[in-house]
């Protein structure tokens, strides 16, 4: 949905999305390059994979009343009856007319065919994004080659299929239970005005991935399983996204739907771990959010179009690999950032 289709109108400088606030908290210089200077940036393959998965999972599969979710419901109901000891359905004359195990097998085959069709759609979406968005290598920002693109496609096929099957089966391929309420809506635009402790009026605005029928909200993450980046409750509690979505909706039960990208040493994909992180948004979370919004407004001089804002780089050194040993420009900051080259050249180059 573009802003012309939105009931909330055009995005204004005082509209703050979760990604905008997260960028500020991560590095004010990154914020400057992105939102003030609007420096050119590129996408990595991981970001394009995540966008493609969101398109298929949220727009096609998980949506309320989708034929896929209706079929999943029928499969679950049949399995429940079988687990309760029911094997066949008799007609009015007492003659067996339906073998439940055969029926669930047929429906799973139908679901498998549907999922394979959606994976084809997923691949087409990713291919289109790679064709139009010039993806770059994360470390060196060099264009990715054909082999990298092919590997990204094969990875996403494995991870996407793992997610869709886990939603259907109530467990991932490793047997980890996945308990999700029924979905009410997906990709819902939220917008609410807030007043910070220092009296600044802003609008919190963004798209909420998942609104569930039980009154909870959530966000889908295609996420690294690297130990320094893996999503846990400890990481989730440091994010402002849940509190911002809670402000927009008035719903305080939050759920991250995590798809852990498992890889072999050669970066080929294993089936993902699919899980949730569930928690309540608290008054302390709202307090911290409003305080950080005040910091953003005052330090960046947001209300004066950033005219006298203070922006400084905040690099985070994460060591070097054999491939990048001695490459200061590649290693000076280990954060995920589209502006490393320009930041290094303008602030750190010797």
C-alpha positions in Angstrom: 0.0 0.0 0.0 1.4 3.4 -1.0 0.7 6.5 1.1 -1.9 7.7 -1.5 -3.9 4.6 -0.5 -3.5 5.1 3.2 -6.1 6.6 5.5 -3.2 8.2 7.4 -2.0 10.2 4.4 1.5 11.0 3.3 4.5 10.0 5.5 5.7 13.0 7.4 9.1 13.7 9.1 7.3 13.2 12.4 6.1 9.7 11.5 8.4 7.2 13.2 8.5 3.6 12.1 10.1 0.8 14.1 12.9 0.6 11.6 13.6 4.3 11.7 13.9 4.3 15.5 16.0 1.1 15.4 18.4 2.8 13.0 18.7 5.8 15.3 19.5 3.6 18.3 21.9 1.5 16.3 24.0 4.3 14.9 23.1 8.0 14.5 25.4 8.3 11.5 23.6 5.4 9.8 20.4 7.3 10.5 21.9 10.4 8.9 23.0 8.7 5.8 19.6 7.0 5.4 17.0 9.5 6.5 18.8 12.9 6.2 21.3 12.7 3.4 19.4 9.9 1.7 22.7 8.3 0.4 22.4 5.6 -2.2 22.2 2.1 -0.7 22.0 -1.5 -1.8 20.3 -4.6 -0.6 21.9 -7.9 0.5 20.6 -11.2 -0.5 19.4 -11.9 3.0 17.1 -8.8 3.0 15.7 -9.8 -0.4 15.0 -13.4 0.8 13.2 -11.9 3.8 11.0 -9.6 1.7 10.1 -12.5 -0.7 9.2 -14.7 2.2 7.0 -12.0 3.7 5.2 -11.6 0.4 4.3 -15.3 0.0 3.7 -16.1 3.7 1.7 -13.1 4.6 0.0 -12.1 1.4 -0.8 -15.6 0.2 -0.6 -18.3 2.8 -1.4 -17.1 6.4 -4.2 -14.7 5.5 -7.5 -15.3 7.1 -9.9 -17.6 5.0 -7.1 -18.4 2.5 -7.8 -21.8 0.9 -4.4 -23.0 2.2 -5.2 -22.2 5.9 -8.7 -23.8 5.4 -7.1 -27.0 4.2 -4.7 -26.9 7.1 -7.7 -26.6 9.5 -9.3 -29.6 7.8 -6.1 -31.7 8.2 -5.8 -30.7 11.9 -9.4 -31.7 12.5 -9.0 -35.1 10.8 -5.8 -35.7 12.8 -7.7 -34.9 16.1 -10.4 -37.4 15.2 -7.8 -40.1 14.4 -5.9 -39.4 17.6 -9.2 -39.8 19.5 -9.5 -43.3 18.0 -11.9 -42.6 15.1 -10.8 -44.5 12.0 -13.8 -44.5 9.7 -17.1 -42.7 9.1 -20.1 -44.8 8.5 -23.1 -43.9 6.3 -26.7 -43.9 7.6 -26.8 -47.7 7.0 -23.7 -48.3 9.2 -21.5 -49.0 6.2 -18.0 -47.5 6.3 -18.0 -44.7 3.8 -14.8 -42.7 4.6 -11.4 -43.9 5.8 -10.1 -41.0 7.9 -6.4 -41.9 7.5 -6.8 -42.1 3.8 -8.6 -38.8 3.8 -5.9 -37.0 5.7 -3.2 -38.6 3.4 -5.0 -37.2 0.4 -5.4 -33.7 2.0 -1.7 -33.6 2.9 -0.8 -34.5 -0.7 -3.1 -31.6 -1.8 -1.4 -29.3 0.7 2.1 -30.4 -0.5 1.1 -29.6 -4.1 -0.1 -26.2 -2.9 3.1 -25.5 -1.0 5.2 -26.5 -4.0 3.2 -24.0 -6.1 3.8 -21.3 -3.5 7.5 -22.1 -3.4 7.5 -21.5 -7.2 5.9 -18.1 -6.5 8.5 -17.4 -3.8 11.3 -18.1 -6.3 9.8 -15.9 -9.0 9.5 -13.1 -6.4 13.1 -13.4 -5.3 14.4 -13.6 -8.8 12.5 -10.4 -9.7 14.0 -8.6 -6.6 17.5 -9.8 -7.5 17.0 -8.5 -11.0 15.9 -5.1 -10.1 17.6 -4.3 -6.8 21.3 -5.0 -7.5 22.1 -7.1 -4.4 25.6 -6.7 -2.9 28.0 -8.8 -0.8 27.5 -8.0 2.9 31.2 -7.4 3.7 32.7 -5.8 0.6 29.5 -4.4 -1.1 30.6 -6.0 -4.4 27.8 -7.3 -6.7 26.9 -10.9 -6.0 27.5 -13.4 -8.8 25.2 -15.9 -10.5 26.3 -18.7 -8.1 25.4 -16.5 -5.1 22.0 -15.8 -6.5 21.4 -19.5 -7.3 22.4 -20.5 -3.8 20.1 -17.8 -2.3 17.2 -19.3 -4.3 17.9 -22.8 -3.2 18.2 -21.6 0.4 14.9 -19.8 0.3 13.1 -22.8 -1.2 14.2 -24.9 1.8 13.4 -22.3 4.5 10.1 -21.2 2.9 8.9 -24.8 2.6 9.9 -25.4 6.2 7.9 -22.5 7.4 4.7 -23.3 5.4 4.9 -27.0 6.4 5.4 -26.1 10.1 2.3 -23.8 10.1 0.3 -26.7 8.6 1.7 -29.5 10.8 2.0 -27.6 14.1 5.7 -28.5 14.3 8.8 -28.0 12.3 10.8 -30.8 10.7 12.7 -31.4 13.9 9.6 -32.0 15.9 9.6 -28.7 17.7 5.9 -27.7 18.4 4.6 -24.5 16.7 1.5 -23.2 18.4 -0.1 -20.3 16.5 -3.6 -18.8 17.0 -5.8 -18.3 14.0 -4.9 -15.2 12.0 -7.3 -12.3 11.9 -5.3 -10.0 9.5 -1.9 -9.7 8.0 0.2 -6.6 7.1 -2.1 -4.1 8.9 -1.1 -0.5 8.7 -1.0 1.1 12.2 -0.7 4.8 13.1 -1.1 6.5 16.4 -0.1 9.9 17.8 2.0 10.0 21.0 3.3 12.8 23.1 6.8 12.3 24.6 7.7 13.2 28.1 9.1 16.5 26.8 5.9 17.3 24.9 6.9 16.4 21.4 4.0 15.1 19.3 4.9 12.3 16.9 3.1 9.6 15.0 4.1 5.9 15.4 3.5 4.3 12.1 4.2 1.0 10.4 2.8 -2.3 9.1 2.0 -5.0 11.6 2.7 -8.5 10.0 0.2 -10.5 12.1 -2.9 -9.8 14.0 -4.3 -12.9 15.7 -7.8 -13.8 16.6 -6.8 -14.2 20.3 -6.0 -10.5 20.5 -2.2 -10.8 20.1 0.0 -9.3 17.4 3.2 -10.5 15.8 6.0 -10.1 13.4 7.7 -12.6 11.0 11.5 -12.9 11.1 13.6 -14.9 8.7 16.6 -14.8 11.0 20.2 -15.9 11.3 21.0 -18.7 13.7 24.5 -17.4 14.3 25.0 -17.3 18.1 25.7 -13.6 18.1 22.6 -12.7 16.1 20.1 -15.5 17.1 16.7 -14.2 18.2 15.9 -15.0 21.8 13.6 -13.4 24.4 16.7 -11.5 25.6 17.1 -9.9 22.2 13.3 -9.3 21.7 13.0 -7.4 25.0 15.5 -4.8 23.7 13.5 -4.0 20.6 11.1 -1.1 20.4 8.9 -2.7 17.7 6.6 -4.6 20.1 5.8 -1.5 22.1 5.3 0.6 19.0 2.9 -2.0 17.6 1.1 -2.2 20.9 0.6 1.5 21.0 -0.8 1.4 17.5 -3.3 -1.4 18.2 -3.9 -1.3 22.0 -2.9 -5.0 22.0 0.0 -5.9 24.4 0.5 -9.6 23.8 3.3 -9.9 21.2 4.7 -12.8 19.3 7.8 -13.1 17.1 7.4 -15.9 14.5 11.0 -16.9 14.0 12.4 -18.9 11.0 15.9 -19.8 11.9 18.1 -20.0 8.8 20.1 -23.2 9.3 23.1 -23.7 7.0 25.8 -26.2 6.3 29.5 -25.1 6.1 29.1 -24.6 2.4 26.1 -22.3 3.1 23.6 -24.8 1.6 20.4 -24.7 3.6 19.0 -27.2 6.1 15.3 -27.1 7.0 14.7 -24.2 9.4 13.8 -24.3 13.1 10.4 -22.5 13.3 9.4 -21.1 16.6 7.8 -18.2 18.4 8.9 -15.8 21.1 5.9 -14.8 23.1 5.7 -12.0 25.8 3.7 -9.1 27.2 4.6 -5.5 26.4 4.8 -3.6 29.7 4.5 0.0 31.0 8.3 0.0 31.3 8.6 -0.8 27.6 6.3 2.2 26.8 8.3 4.4 29.1 11.6 3.5 27.5 10.1 3.9 24.0 8.9 7.5 24.7 12.3 8.4 26.3 14.1 7.2 23.2 11.8 9.1 21.0 12.6 12.3 22.9 16.3 11.6 22.4 15.8 11.1 18.7 13.8 14.4 18.4 16.3 16.5 20.4 19.7 15.1 19.3 18.8 14.8 15.6 16.9 18.2 15.6 14.1 16.3 13.8 11.5 19.1 14.2 13.8 21.5 12.5 14.3 19.2 9.5 17.6 17.9 11.1 19.2 21.3 10.5 21.4 21.3 13.7 21.3 17.6 14.4 24.3 15.8 15.9 25.2 12.6 14.1 28.3 10.5 15.0 29.4 7.0 13.9 29.2 4.2 16.3 31.2 1.3 14.8 31.3 -2.1 16.4 34.4 -4.2 15.8 33.6 -7.9 15.5 37.0 -9.3 14.5 38.1 -10.4 11.1 37.9 -13.6 9.0 40.6 -15.2 6.9 39.0 -13.7 3.8 39.0 -10.2 5.3 42.2 -10.3 7.3 44.0 -6.9 7.1 41.1 -5.2 5.3 40.5 -2.3 7.6 37.6 -0.9 5.5 35.8 -4.2 5.7 36.5 -4.9 9.4 36.2 -1.6 11.1 32.5 -2.2 11.8 30.7 -5.5 12.0 27.2 -4.1 12.0 24.6 -4.8 9.3 24.8 -1.5 7.4 24.5 -0.3 3.8 26.8 2.7 4.4 30.0 1.1 5.6 32.1 2.3 2.6 31.0 5.9 2.7 31.2 5.9 6.5 34.7 4.6 6.5 35.9 7.0 3.8 34.3 10.1 5.5 35.1 9.3 9.1 37.9 6.7 9.6 40.1 6.6 6.5 43.8 7.1 7.1 
